[in-house]
């Protein structure tokens, strides 16, 4: 029989989860647009920013996740992390080539501003990963079990889409008008406010106790070959999620830029709004089927749907075409993410939940966000699609990023087959 989470826990999952996704949406999508539109169109800056923040996110989650296990607390890490996460997000509005020139008068203003964005992104990521990737994700594993994780994950999986929908629908006009300072201040303030609310709303599980073993030994625990051998299902699930996430990161950092600058669709908020609404509905409905059908069995058709959507995005050129192909692609994406995420939680050792958030980040964030954007940037530069604006040659993303993503997604079949084989043998 399924154990119910209760109103307070659902409130934490929805409120803390959603506002964290506001910050991550801005980092994953709008920092790229901010950098592209106001500082430099060189895709290597975007690739460097995504890769650097991914490394910081992984190291932070590894260190702070193990520390939250050590002290037996999630609430303080979530609340304080969100408070400072909001402040650092708002600070991006102060980064301009003009301010960079005043701070570094001997340097190229655009290059200096681009470096400032990369550095500030890493600072913001430290607080965000402490609060969300390490503490909040561990909290989710603490309060759920194998009977309700599929449903919880399917709801959590749509929060990034809901955050994008809200931002695109209600606040994208600020970025179109160049009001980046206001844009960052609004969401930075909102994230800080939720951190203050979390101080009173979040309650640690009674079963969560401080650990007395070595903190530094625990940091390396999940990287030991013996631990990998003892938990083959967990690490195969990590491998599957890693390849899936690499495929996503090949195109995702360049998505808005592609729609706006290659396809010439300026009303991308409408396009993405329709796509996200439908994909969110599909994700929520799929939650029950994930738990009933089996998480790994469910991944196969979900990945096939995403693959079909990627193929569609490679060919379509019209607004209607993008809506149709994008809906298929994002629906598959959300279902794969929910099923693999729930499977990872099922196989995570319960006495080291915080620590394994860091190991998860290696596979789900660091490797994908370093490798994926590098592949995307290489495809874009190889496509040689450019235009001239105010005497400057600007590089534009090409449809090849979707084809490259599809090729990487096919590789997910390898760890899935190994997981399926282990399920049958057991």
Steps between C-alpha positions, in 0.01 A plus 500: 500500500634845409612723786363852469737793535261742673424868442812646662740280305319566174514872578878476546543300179293745297606835651870435559523293182330757277692805618824307473407426141438871438865559589623202298293602197658844508844347534456230237317707239509872570862541604581364154264747332626783725860421404413459129286815472694744716863386504621245237352260242800265511351157596823409678414743781167323548671161493760618755232643729287186491802274554647706786169522685449125457835425665422738787151350538640148522777579748262706713237227508760238586640708788176644636293186448744298707505781759118495527527125568772566755299754702165328440329815371342606170289801608787740577680420175181552298392824669836678524603379158186645340548834676850548358405339169249780450753773580755361253235469226398863541866605473512406130311817416812697592722332239538710184790571263497858633541389861764247393694778323493710817620211714764380250598806291788325327299200382263443210161599645300221336750230596520630858121509531476146361750377759304678774184318390681164513642571846172631638321198358734279701426698819126476440536129425678437831203627699246340268666160510535513877131577542341309213727231359642387834247574776164517322564191286610309808184621677286363214663158536455519879124559483408268210518125447484253211118503501460875439824615336372465145213737578723742694762501223240555229381811687854621569586438135242754380622776733777606256237522228259696719780738595588552134133552417458766769825675413439492124136600530517773763856629521672440165390847389747647746789327322363601159510863623853456633385540862731229626561668836128495582467144371777361719389704803143364488603137502792549734265659751243222457755225562627677813143533629442126459819436695352696789172305474693170495639578845149443634351259246767231459531233768774239502390138517519345850698210355775736380780474754850655508776270378806441716730344241768688306369786287802492268476123448135543407594754232679227307258220594297499180813512281646177638500205257371271774195724552432502125512118499266484800243731335497407128137605446566845643806567284337362186212738571753781540657405165162503325411838648843635403462410132142629497614830657790538255248473217286772660795733557608477135203720402342643815743787574448625143124440473368856532787638294424246224128575489554875504802538274500199263127448454419870536212435742490798734188382683688206649319549832176389332668201339666387822187571702288258296776238500552522876130485589441184299825336614416578865159334467659193341758480779243514781275240334799270446583492873264215584612298198866531603431334837268237352689403185846508654744785468751345258230345282339843475821670381504321163181647352568835668846520339352401162255791529783741580703364207208563265473856630872566446470373142203728449690803634776433249259534207235755603534869413157649577345608830234227484763241414714602797199479733414148382855362496592684821198357681596146405865561593429659839231245592748220442767693685285545811391136509857370464620741770226396744545125449881502524494744793261278695709193422811672635320582826384137533858372487661775713631360836274649766781570747696714250227688316667843534837374383360329192347828383858600416564177311172553317618847401813360340286296263190719469660846487879530487581256219192588291543876539867482407467253212158598360559873438845422356335271244234763431756779462710285263193424286404869493847616401517226237168615358648845431165678521564869569356845453642851523360753745657841554814381323542191720479141374266301728479122514158331489405149624401257222258201483794264523490526879178293504648231277807481724276476808304213341820305436607536864152403623524166316793407724267490803388157375831349618463552879122443471562157350736414786242615756228298330722193501564537873127539566427174318780311676369610839 
